[in-house]
Amino acid sequence: MRVGLGLCWFKLGQLQLARKSFDRALQLAPDNAHALVSAGVLRLRPPEGDIVETREAEKQRFDEATQMIIGAYDRDAQLPLTA
């Protein structure tokens, strides 16, 4: 339910609400491959607005996103989003 809601928020351009939905889904079910890949993909996007991101923050964001997507694949290699 939370992942679907997050995808709707994402499609509507409400990225903060999408992230909250994905993060909540992961709180409730940390092994949810759909939530992991969705949250990981969202984290690949640069910050919104006029926020200037340091190289270190960018690397940390990419590392976190990569780990989430790899985690999704580890949990469900047949998931179309991870293949």
C-alpha positions as CSV (number, residue, x, y, z in Angstrom):
1,M,0.0,0.0,0.0
2,R,2.7,2.5,1.0
3,V,4.8,1.7,-2.1
4,G,1.8,2.3,-4.4
5,L,1.1,5.6,-2.7
6,G,4.8,6.6,-3.0
7,L,4.7,5.8,-6.7
8,C,1.6,8.0,-7.1
9,W,3.3,10.9,-5.2
10,F,6.4,10.4,-7.4
11,K,4.3,10.6,-10.6
12,L,2.6,13.7,-9.3
13,G,6.0,15.3,-8.7
14,Q,5.6,15.3,-4.9
15,L,9.0,13.8,-4.2
16,Q,9.1,14.5,-0.5
17,L,5.8,12.7,0.0
18,A,7.0,9.9,-2.2
19,R,10.2,9.5,-0.1
20,K,8.1,9.5,3.1
21,S,5.9,6.8,1.7
22,F,8.8,4.6,0.6
23,D,10.7,5.1,3.9
24,R,7.5,4.2,5.9
25,A,7.1,1.1,3.8
26,L,10.7,0.1,4.7
27,Q,10.0,0.8,8.4
28,L,7.1,-1.6,8.2
29,A,8.8,-4.2,6.0
30,P,12.6,-3.7,5.7
31,D,12.9,-6.6,3.2
32,N,10.3,-5.1,0.8
33,A,12.1,-5.2,-2.6
34,H,9.6,-2.9,-4.2
35,A,10.1,-0.3,-1.5
36,L,13.9,-0.7,-1.6
37,V,14.2,-0.2,-5.4
38,S,11.7,2.7,-5.4
39,A,13.4,4.5,-2.5
40,G,16.8,3.8,-4.2
41,V,15.8,5.2,-7.5
42,L,14.3,8.3,-5.8
43,R,17.6,8.9,-4.0
44,L,19.4,8.9,-7.3
45,R,17.7,12.2,-8.1
46,P,19.6,15.4,-7.1
47,P,18.1,17.6,-4.4
48,E,15.3,19.9,-5.4
49,G,15.4,23.6,-5.5
50,D,18.5,25.7,-5.0
51,I,20.2,23.2,-2.7
52,V,23.9,22.9,-3.6
53,E,25.2,19.4,-2.7
54,T,28.8,18.8,-1.8
55,R,30.7,16.0,-3.5
56,E,30.7,14.0,-0.3
57,A,27.0,14.4,0.1
58,E,26.4,13.4,-3.5
59,K,28.7,10.3,-3.1
60,Q,26.8,9.3,0.1
61,R,23.5,9.7,-1.6
62,F,24.6,7.6,-4.5
63,D,26.1,4.9,-2.2
64,E,22.8,4.8,-0.2
65,A,20.8,4.5,-3.4
66,T,23.1,1.8,-4.8
67,Q,22.9,-0.3,-1.6
68,M,19.1,-0.1,-1.7
69,I,18.9,-1.2,-5.3
70,I,21.4,-4.0,-4.7
71,G,19.4,-5.0,-1.6
72,A,16.2,-5.2,-3.6
73,Y,17.9,-7.4,-6.2
74,D,19.3,-9.7,-3.4
75,R,15.8,-10.1,-2.0
76,D,14.0,-10.7,-5.3
77,A,16.2,-11.1,-8.4
78,Q,13.1,-11.8,-10.5
79,L,11.5,-8.4,-9.7
80,P,11.3,-6.5,-13.1
81,L,12.6,-3.3,-11.5
82,T,15.9,-5.0,-10.5
83,A,16.5,-7.1,-13.5
